[in-house]
Amino acid sequence: MDEVEVAINTESPRAVSAIVRRGNRYLLVLRANPPAQNMFAFPGGRVDPGEDATAAALRELAEETGIIATSARPYATYDLTPDRPAGEEHYLLTAFEVTEPGTVEPRALDDAAAVGWYEIAETRGLSMPVSMHACFDKLEAR
């Protein structure tokens, strides 16, 4: 399944992720559960019914790593199901860049089997969803 970047959408994403950067390293979790089990990704997950996407990104970051972020801003939105038949709802994921104090060391909690800091070049050989590679390409290009 291909994943496609679309216009940033904070109104109706069904999933969110939190981009945490310290220096030239990014925080990744190794997913413990499906659908991305045994794959590396930014901390994140589903938006709860009635929940604001920004709040969901901050919540997921705290649940998976113990890091409490102070703010978040939308960075990119990915359509994870562009090959669905016409009329079916697309599964949108919005990635947020977050600001955090940088004083807490992340821990693997909730859906995270492990956590770690990676430079973009180090991510190239990791098993990750296609949207992660696309997001790193965009981060590297700026």
Buried (B, 14 or more C-beta within 10 A) or exposed (E): EEBBBBEBBBEEBBBBBBBBBEEEBBBBBBBBEEEBEEBBBBBBBBBEEEEBBBEBBBBBBBBBBBBEBEEBEBBBBBBBBEEEEEEEEBBBBBBBBBEBEEEEEBEBBBBBEEBBBBEEEEBEEBEBBEBBBBBBEEBEEE
